Amino acid sequence: MINSRICEILGIKYPVFQGGMAWIADGKLAAAVSNGGGLGIIAAGNGSASRVKEQIEIAKSLTDKPFGVNIMLMSPHADEIADLVAESGVQVVTTGAGNPSKYMAKWKEAGIKVIPVVASVAMAKLMTRVGATALIAEGGESGGHVGELTTMVLVPLVCDATDLPVIAAGGIADGRGFAAALMLGACGVQMGTRFLSAEECTTIHENYREKILKANDLSTMVTGKRLGHPVRSLRTSFSREYLKKEYSGISDEELAGQASGSYPLAVREGDVENGCFLAGQVCAMVNKVQSAAEIIREVVEEAEPVLKGASEWVR
């Protein structure tokens, strides 16, 4: 069985995190992942503190295993949610879209293990200095907001820059990716897109799931670079048209407005014309619906023979 120091730190069976996918990762999915031996994560996204509290209570009612909350630091509710998690008994917080330094003392005092998502060596070093428990090094293959570096490059650079445990994210959907991440120096992986096919992922519209299951190797694209917030999503009428507008003469304000509400339209309504369907490049490898526990078990079981077979290459 694959085990690493992040398992001991967090009290989980397998070093597999579920990504904090805004509008999607709720208490039910987080609990299913945690019950399957991984670390389930509730996504706060742009939601209110009351909504996050509700999802925390749902997760607690469904599992006695550790689970986390992902806080998007760009959210207007970030301060309120930061206070909520400090008071709610949540054991793990992951963060994205910003610098969580101002909350670190509060969370650490509450006994929370803080694991920021980083996309650069500089941020990895900063988070190490301010007392993070571990780091999630997320490459540009991932869905949603992305950085410039690929997982293959970012993970070893981050591992060299810190003594903290590093979780690899971006471009991982099976045991081969899991094994490769460990060889790069990571002690675990985070998967988001793979869990879109989980039976317990009931927040997404069936159109969304079908698009993931039918995706191929060229199904994703990146938009938003002009505004400094690149996002990876499926190629749709909306994303293609948005990319054209990025290179047109419209103002930045108007361009930003074009994307407003497009993601909820995809998640909740499955609007294939106006919705933005966030997904990582590994969507091409996601082709069946399984329970969260089956996904975790399959990934781990696939990785074990790959790792054991590595000695065949050494003479």
C-alpha positions as a LaTeX table, in Angstrom:
\begin{tabular}{lrrr}
\hline
Residue & $x$ (\AA) & $y$ (\AA) & $z$ (\AA) \\
\hline
Met1 & 0.00 & 0.00 & 0.00 \\
Ile2 & 1.27 & 3.46 & $-0.90$ \\
Asn3 & 1.78 & 5.56 & 2.19 \\
Ser4 & 3.66 & 8.80 & 2.75 \\
Arg5 & 4.29 & 11.37 & 5.45 \\
Ile6 & 1.27 & 13.43 & 4.39 \\
Cys7 & $-0.88$ & 10.44 & 5.39 \\
Glu8 & 0.61 & 10.52 & 8.87 \\
Ile9 & 0.30 & 14.29 & 9.17 \\
Leu10 & $-3.37$ & 14.36 & 8.14 \\
Gly11 & $-4.52$ & 10.96 & 9.38 \\
Ile12 & $-5.63$ & 9.71 & 5.94 \\
Lys13 & $-5.17$ & 6.27 & 4.38 \\
Tyr14 & $-4.01$ & 7.29 & 0.90 \\
Pro15 & $-2.08$ & 10.41 & $-0.20$ \\
Val16 & $-4.86$ & 11.45 & $-2.59$ \\
Phe17 & $-6.58$ & 14.84 & $-2.33$ \\
Gln18 & $-9.77$ & 15.84 & $-4.12$ \\
Gly19 & $-9.48$ & 19.28 & $-5.68$ \\
Gly20 & $-11.51$ & 22.19 & $-4.33$ \\
Met21 & $-13.66$ & 22.77 & $-7.41$ \\
Ala22 & $-15.83$ & 25.86 & $-6.94$ \\
Trp23 & $-19.59$ & 25.32 & $-7.31$ \\
Ile24 & $-18.95$ & 21.57 & $-7.46$ \\
Ala25 & $-17.03$ & 20.22 & $-4.45$ \\
Asp26 & $-19.68$ & 20.08 & $-1.73$ \\
Gly27 & $-19.96$ & 18.29 & 1.60 \\
Lys28 & $-21.32$ & 15.13 & 0.05 \\
Leu29 & $-18.43$ & 14.70 & $-2.39$ \\
Ala30 & $-15.84$ & 15.63 & 0.23 \\
Ala31 & $-17.23$ & 13.06 & 2.66 \\
Ala32 & $-17.24$ & 10.34 & $-0.01$ \\
Val33 & $-13.59$ & 11.00 & $-0.86$ \\
Ser34 & $-12.60$ & 11.01 & 2.80 \\
Asn35 & $-14.53$ & 7.80 & 3.45 \\
Gly36 & $-12.66$ & 6.31 & 0.48 \\
Gly37 & $-9.34$ & 6.96 & 2.21 \\
Gly38 & $-8.36$ & 10.27 & 0.61 \\
Leu39 & $-8.81$ & 13.87 & 1.67 \\
Gly40 & $-12.13$ & 15.31 & 0.59 \\
Ile41 & $-12.28$ & 19.09 & 0.20 \\
Ile42 & $-15.27$ & 21.43 & 0.26 \\
Ala43 & $-14.91$ & 24.37 & $-2.12$ \\
Ala44 & $-15.91$ & 27.72 & $-0.67$ \\
Gly45 & $-15.56$ & 29.45 & $-4.04$ \\
Asn46 & $-17.48$ & 32.73 & $-4.04$ \\
Gly47 & $-20.12$ & 31.28 & $-1.74$ \\
Ser48 & $-21.23$ & 32.85 & 1.52 \\
Ala49 & $-20.02$ & 31.74 & 4.93 \\
Ser50 & $-23.48$ & 30.38 & 5.69 \\
Arg51 & $-23.33$ & 28.12 & 2.62 \\
Val52 & $-19.87$ & 26.86 & 3.58 \\
Lys53 & $-21.06$ & 26.20 & 7.13 \\
Glu54 & $-23.96$ & 24.16 & 5.76 \\
Gln55 & $-21.60$ & 22.04 & 3.65 \\
Ile56 & $-19.26$ & 21.50 & 6.59 \\
Glu57 & $-22.19$ & 20.19 & 8.63 \\
Ile58 & $-23.21$ & 17.89 & 5.77 \\
Ala59 & $-19.69$ & 16.47 & 5.56 \\
Lys60 & $-19.55$ & 15.94 & 9.33 \\
Ser61 & $-22.84$ & 14.06 & 9.19 \\
Leu62 & $-21.49$ & 11.71 & 6.51 \\
Thr63 & $-17.92$ & 11.00 & 7.67 \\
Asp64 & $-15.80$ & 10.85 & 10.78 \\
Lys65 & $-12.64$ & 11.09 & 8.66 \\
Pro66 & $-10.59$ & 14.27 & 8.12 \\
Phe67 & $-11.74$ & 16.62 & 5.37 \\
Gly68 & $-10.78$ & 20.13 & 4.33 \\
Val69 & $-12.16$ & 23.42 & 3.04 \\
Asn70 & $-10.68$ & 25.23 & 0.07 \\
Ile71 & $-10.83$ & 29.02 & 0.40 \\
Met72 & $-10.56$ & 31.12 & $-2.74$ \\
Leu73 & $-8.81$ & 34.21 & $-1.39$ \\
Met74 & $-10.23$ & 36.46 & $-4.14$ \\
Ser75 & $-13.73$ & 35.83 & $-2.77$ \\
Pro76 & $-15.47$ & 38.81 & $-1.16$ \\
His77 & $-16.38$ & 36.44 & 1.68 \\
Ala78 & $-12.82$ & 35.21 & 2.35 \\
Asp79 & $-12.42$ & 37.01 & 5.70 \\
Glu80 & $-15.71$ & 35.66 & 7.01 \\
Ile81 & $-14.99$ & 32.13 & 5.84 \\
Ala82 & $-11.50$ & 32.28 & 7.33 \\
Asp83 & $-13.13$ & 32.97 & 10.72 \\
Leu84 & $-15.72$ & 30.27 & 10.18 \\
Val85 & $-13.22$ & 27.48 & 9.54 \\
Ala86 & $-11.20$ & 28.53 & 12.59 \\
Glu87 & $-14.30$ & 28.02 & 14.73 \\
Ser88 & $-15.81$ & 24.98 & 13.03 \\
Gly89 & $-13.35$ & 22.21 & 13.83 \\
Val90 & $-12.22$ & 21.80 & 10.21 \\
Gln91 & $-8.87$ & 20.03 & 10.25 \\
Val92 & $-7.42$ & 21.15 & 6.91 \\
Val93 & $-7.59$ & 24.33 & 4.84 \\
Thr94 & $-6.31$ & 24.61 & 1.31 \\
Thr95 & $-6.13$ & 28.00 & $-0.37$ \\
Gly96 & $-6.00$ & 29.37 & $-3.89$ \\
Ala97 & $-6.07$ & 32.60 & $-5.87$ \\
Gly98 & $-4.03$ & 34.63 & $-3.44$ \\
Asn99 & $-1.75$ & 34.82 & $-0.42$ \\
Pro100 & $-3.18$ & 33.43 & 2.86 \\
Ser101 & $-0.45$ & 34.90 & 5.10 \\
Lys102 & $-2.79$ & 37.17 & 7.07 \\
Tyr103 & $-4.88$ & 34.19 & 8.18 \\
Met104 & $-2.06$ & 31.80 & 9.07 \\
Ala105 & $-1.71$ & 32.70 & 12.76 \\
Lys106 & $-5.45$ & 32.38 & 13.34 \\
Trp107 & $-5.68$ & 29.02 & 11.61 \\
Lys108 & $-2.60$ & 27.59 & 13.28 \\
Glu109 & $-3.91$ & 28.67 & 16.69 \\
Ala110 & $-7.08$ & 26.73 & 15.90 \\
Gly111 & $-4.99$ & 23.64 & 15.11 \\
Ile112 & $-5.75$ & 23.75 & 11.39 \\
Lys113 & $-3.25$ & 22.31 & 8.93 \\
Val114 & $-2.84$ & 24.84 & 6.11 \\
Ile115 & $-1.92$ & 23.61 & 2.64 \\
Pro116 & $-1.80$ & 26.43 & 0.06 \\
Val117 & $-1.90$ & 25.86 & $-3.69$ \\
Val118 & 1.20 & 27.35 & $-5.30$ \\
Ala119 & 2.12 & 27.84 & $-8.94$ \\
Ser120 & 5.64 & 29.23 & $-8.49$ \\
Val121 & 8.81 & 28.70 & $-6.49$ \\
Ala122 & 8.56 & 32.19 & $-4.99$ \\
Met123 & 5.12 & 31.47 & $-3.52$ \\
Ala124 & 6.31 & 28.08 & $-2.28$ \\
Lys125 & 9.16 & 29.73 & $-0.38$ \\
Leu126 & 6.86 & 32.38 & 1.08 \\
Met127 & 4.32 & 29.82 & 2.26 \\
Thr128 & 7.12 & 27.80 & 3.83 \\
Arg129 & 8.28 & 30.85 & 5.78 \\
Val130 & 4.83 & 31.73 & 7.10 \\
Gly131 & 4.21 & 28.25 & 8.47 \\
Ala132 & 2.29 & 26.16 & 5.94 \\
Thr133 & 1.91 & 22.46 & 6.77 \\
Ala134 & 2.41 & 21.31 & 3.18 \\
Leu135 & 2.08 & 22.69 & $-0.35$ \\
Ile136 & 0.04 & 21.79 & $-3.41$ \\
Ala137 & 2.13 & 22.43 & $-6.51$ \\
Glu138 & $-0.41$ & 22.82 & $-9.30$ \\
Gly139 & 0.71 & 22.82 & $-12.93$ \\
Gly140 & $-0.97$ & 24.49 & $-15.87$ \\
Glu141 & $-2.51$ & 21.23 & $-17.10$ \\
Ser142 & $-5.19$ & 21.60 & $-14.43$ \\
Gly143 & $-8.68$ & 22.96 & $-14.90$ \\
Gly144 & $-9.80$ & 26.41 & $-13.77$ \\
His145 & $-7.28$ & 29.13 & $-12.94$ \\
Val146 & $-3.82$ & 28.05 & $-14.07$ \\
Gly147 & $-0.21$ & 29.19 & $-13.89$ \\
Glu148 & 2.50 & 29.11 & $-16.53$ \\
Leu149 & 4.57 & 26.08 & $-15.44$ \\
Thr150 & 3.66 & 22.49 & $-16.17$ \\
Thr151 & 3.41 & 19.93 & $-13.39$ \\
Met152 & 6.49 & 18.11 & $-14.69$ \\
Val153 & 8.57 & 21.26 & $-14.19$ \\
Leu154 & 6.86 & 22.84 & $-11.19$ \\
Val155 & 6.79 & 19.88 & $-8.81$ \\
Pro156 & 10.55 & 19.16 & $-8.66$ \\
Leu157 & 11.31 & 22.90 & $-8.47$ \\
Val158 & 8.97 & 23.28 & $-5.50$ \\
Cys159 & 10.34 & 20.12 & $-3.88$ \\
Asp160 & 13.84 & 21.60 & $-4.16$ \\
Ala161 & 12.67 & 24.91 & $-2.67$ \\
Thr162 & 11.06 & 23.57 & 0.52 \\
Asp163 & 11.33 & 20.85 & 3.14 \\
Leu164 & 7.54 & 20.69 & 3.42 \\
Pro165 & 5.56 & 17.79 & 1.95 \\
Val166 & 4.51 & 18.61 & $-1.61$ \\
Ile167 & 1.30 & 17.44 & $-3.25$ \\
Ala168 & 1.36 & 17.36 & $-7.06$ \\
Ala169 & $-1.69$ & 18.61 & $-8.95$ \\
Gly170 & $-2.53$ & 19.14 & $-12.60$ \\
Gly171 & $-2.54$ & 16.45 & $-15.28$ \\
Ile172 & $-3.06$ & 13.50 & $-12.92$ \\
Ala173 & $-5.94$ & 11.07 & $-13.41$ \\
Asp174 & $-4.57$ & 7.55 & $-13.06$ \\
Gly175 & $-1.92$ & 5.43 & $-11.40$ \\
Arg176 & 0.75 & 6.34 & $-13.94$ \\
Gly177 & 0.36 & 10.02 & $-13.12$ \\
Phe178 & 0.35 & 9.23 & $-9.42$ \\
Ala179 & 3.57 & 7.22 & $-9.73$ \\
Ala180 & 5.20 & 9.92 & $-11.85$ \\
Ala181 & 4.35 & 12.56 & $-9.24$ \\
Leu182 & 6.06 & 10.51 & $-6.54$ \\
Met183 & 9.13 & 10.14 & $-8.74$ \\
Leu184 & 9.24 & 13.93 & $-9.13$ \\
Gly185 & 9.50 & 14.27 & $-5.36$ \\
Ala186 & 5.87 & 14.73 & $-4.34$ \\
Cys187 & 4.41 & 12.73 & $-1.48$ \\
Gly188 & 0.86 & 12.72 & $-2.79$ \\
Val189 & $-1.45$ & 13.95 & $-5.52$ \\
Gln190 & $-4.52$ & 16.12 & $-5.92$ \\
Met191 & $-7.09$ & 15.34 & $-8.60$ \\
Gly192 & $-10.03$ & 17.49 & $-9.61$ \\
Thr193 & $-11.22$ & 16.55 & $-13.09$ \\
Arg194 & $-11.15$ & 12.81 & $-12.33$ \\
Phe195 & $-13.68$ & 13.34 & $-9.53$ \\
Leu196 & $-16.13$ & 15.04 & $-11.90$ \\
Ser197 & $-17.08$ & 11.49 & $-12.89$ \\
Ala198 & $-17.66$ & 10.38 & $-9.29$ \\
Glu199 & $-21.15$ & 9.10 & $-8.50$ \\
Glu200 & $-21.23$ & 11.40 & $-5.48$ \\
Cys201 & $-20.46$ & 14.45 & $-7.62$ \\
Thr202 & $-24.14$ & 15.37 & $-7.92$ \\
Thr203 & $-23.79$ & 19.14 & $-8.18$ \\
Ile204 & $-22.91$ & 19.19 & $-11.88$ \\
His205 & $-25.45$ & 19.02 & $-14.69$ \\
Glu206 & $-25.48$ & 15.83 & $-16.72$ \\
Asn207 & $-24.35$ & 17.82 & $-19.78$ \\
Tyr208 & $-21.17$ & 18.73 & $-17.90$ \\
Arg209 & $-20.43$ & 15.13 & $-16.99$ \\
Glu210 & $-21.12$ & 13.96 & $-20.54$ \\
Lys211 & $-18.71$ & 16.52 & $-21.95$ \\
Ile212 & $-15.98$ & 15.23 & $-19.62$ \\
Leu213 & $-16.65$ & 11.60 & $-20.49$ \\
Lys214 & $-16.54$ & 12.32 & $-24.24$ \\
Ala215 & $-13.51$ & 14.64 & $-24.20$ \\
Asn216 & $-10.36$ & 13.96 & $-26.21$ \\
Asp217 & $-6.77$ & 15.14 & $-25.99$ \\
Leu218 & $-7.51$ & 18.51 & $-27.63$ \\
Ser219 & $-10.75$ & 19.27 & $-25.80$ \\
Thr220 & $-9.42$ & 22.01 & $-23.51$ \\
Met221 & $-8.13$ & 25.53 & $-24.10$ \\
Val222 & $-6.91$ & 28.48 & $-22.04$ \\
Thr223 & $-8.60$ & 31.88 & $-22.06$ \\
Gly224 & $-8.22$ & 34.97 & $-19.88$ \\
Lys225 & $-4.51$ & 35.63 & $-20.38$ \\
Arg226 & $-5.18$ & 39.22 & $-21.45$ \\
Leu227 & $-6.71$ & 39.97 & $-18.04$ \\
Gly228 & $-3.96$ & 38.16 & $-16.15$ \\
His229 & $-6.24$ & 35.36 & $-14.97$ \\
Pro230 & $-5.81$ & 32.45 & $-17.40$ \\
Val231 & $-8.43$ & 29.72 & $-17.11$ \\
Arg232 & $-8.49$ & 26.24 & $-18.64$ \\
Ser233 & $-11.86$ & 25.00 & $-19.82$ \\
Leu234 & $-13.44$ & 22.77 & $-22.44$ \\
Arg235 & $-13.61$ & 24.04 & $-26.01$ \\
Thr236 & $-17.18$ & 25.28 & $-26.44$ \\
Ser237 & $-18.97$ & 27.97 & $-28.39$ \\
Phe238 & $-18.55$ & 30.26 & $-25.40$ \\
Ser239 & $-14.82$ & 29.69 & $-24.88$ \\
Arg240 & $-13.99$ & 30.03 & $-28.58$ \\
Glu241 & $-15.94$ & 33.28 & $-28.84$ \\
Tyr242 & $-14.35$ & 34.60 & $-25.64$ \\
Leu243 & $-10.87$ & 33.92 & $-27.01$ \\
Lys244 & $-11.70$ & 35.91 & $-30.14$ \\
Lys245 & $-12.85$ & 38.84 & $-27.99$ \\
Glu246 & $-9.57$ & 38.79 & $-26.07$ \\
Tyr247 & $-7.85$ & 39.86 & $-29.27$ \\
Ser248 & $-10.49$ & 42.35 & $-30.29$ \\
Gly249 & $-10.75$ & 46.05 & $-29.47$ \\
Ile250 & $-13.19$ & 45.79 & $-26.55$ \\
Ser251 & $-12.16$ & 47.18 & $-23.17$ \\
Asp252 & $-10.86$ & 45.03 & $-20.33$ \\
Glu253 & $-13.98$ & 45.86 & $-18.32$ \\
Glu254 & $-16.27$ & 44.66 & $-21.09$ \\
Leu255 & $-14.17$ & 41.55 & $-21.62$ \\
Ala256 & $-14.35$ & 40.69 & $-17.92$ \\
Gly257 & $-18.10$ & 41.11 & $-18.02$ \\
Gln258 & $-18.40$ & 38.61 & $-20.86$ \\
Ala259 & $-17.38$ & 35.78 & $-18.52$ \\
Ser260 & $-19.59$ & 36.77 & $-15.60$ \\
Gly261 & $-21.87$ & 33.91 & $-14.58$ \\
Ser262 & $-20.69$ & 31.56 & $-17.31$ \\
Tyr263 & $-19.31$ & 28.93 & $-14.93$ \\
Pro264 & $-22.50$ & 28.54 & $-12.85$ \\
Leu265 & $-24.42$ & 28.24 & $-16.12$ \\
Ala266 & $-22.26$ & 25.23 & $-16.98$ \\
Val267 & $-22.43$ & 23.59 & $-13.55$ \\
Arg268 & $-26.08$ & 24.12 & $-12.73$ \\
Glu269 & $-27.81$ & 24.32 & $-16.11$ \\
Gly270 & $-25.43$ & 22.54 & $-18.45$ \\
Asp271 & $-25.75$ & 25.45 & $-20.88$ \\
Val272 & $-23.58$ & 24.32 & $-23.79$ \\
Glu273 & $-23.85$ & 27.68 & $-25.58$ \\
Asn274 & $-23.19$ & 30.15 & $-22.78$ \\
Gly275 & $-21.52$ & 28.04 & $-20.09$ \\
Cys276 & $-17.82$ & 27.76 & $-19.25$ \\
Phe277 & $-17.00$ & 24.13 & $-18.48$ \\
Leu278 & $-13.78$ & 24.10 & $-16.45$ \\
Ala279 & $-11.68$ & 20.97 & $-16.91$ \\
Gly280 & $-8.08$ & 19.83 & $-16.90$ \\
Gln281 & $-6.26$ & 18.30 & $-19.85$ \\
Val282 & $-6.73$ & 14.84 & $-18.30$ \\
Cys283 & $-10.44$ & 15.00 & $-19.13$ \\
Ala284 & $-9.48$ & 12.82 & $-22.11$ \\
Met285 & $-8.57$ & 10.07 & $-19.63$ \\
Val286 & $-11.84$ & 10.22 & $-17.71$ \\
Asn287 & $-14.24$ & 7.82 & $-19.41$ \\
Lys288 & $-16.40$ & 6.11 & $-16.79$ \\
Val289 & $-18.57$ & 6.88 & $-13.78$ \\
Gln290 & $-17.42$ & 5.36 & $-10.50$ \\
Ser291 & $-17.80$ & 5.98 & $-6.81$ \\
Ala292 & $-15.20$ & 8.24 & $-5.22$ \\
Ala293 & $-13.84$ & 5.28 & $-3.28$ \\
Glu294 & $-13.44$ & 3.24 & $-6.48$ \\
Ile295 & $-11.59$ & 6.11 & $-8.16$ \\
Ile296 & $-9.12$ & 6.37 & $-5.29$ \\
Arg297 & $-8.61$ & 2.63 & $-5.05$ \\
Glu298 & $-8.10$ & 2.27 & $-8.80$ \\
Val299 & $-5.53$ & 5.07 & $-8.96$ \\
Val300 & $-3.57$ & 3.68 & $-6.02$ \\
Glu301 & $-3.69$ & 0.09 & $-7.27$ \\
Glu302 & $-2.54$ & 1.18 & $-10.74$ \\
Ala303 & 0.39 & 3.10 & $-9.27$ \\
Glu304 & 1.80 & 0.27 & $-7.19$ \\
Pro305 & 2.97 & $-2.01$ & $-10.06$ \\
Val306 & 4.32 & 1.01 & $-11.93$ \\
Leu307 & 6.47 & 1.93 & $-8.96$ \\
Lys308 & 7.57 & $-1.66$ & $-8.36$ \\
Gly309 & 8.49 & $-2.02$ & $-12.01$ \\
Ala310 & 10.77 & 1.01 & $-12.00$ \\
Ser311 & 13.76 & $-1.21$ & $-11.17$ \\
Glu312 & 13.53 & $-2.74$ & $-14.64$ \\
Trp313 & 15.06 & 0.45 & $-16.06$ \\
Val314 & 18.13 & 0.34 & $-13.83$ \\
Arg315 & 21.01 & $-1.92$ & $-14.86$ \\
\hline
\end{tabular}
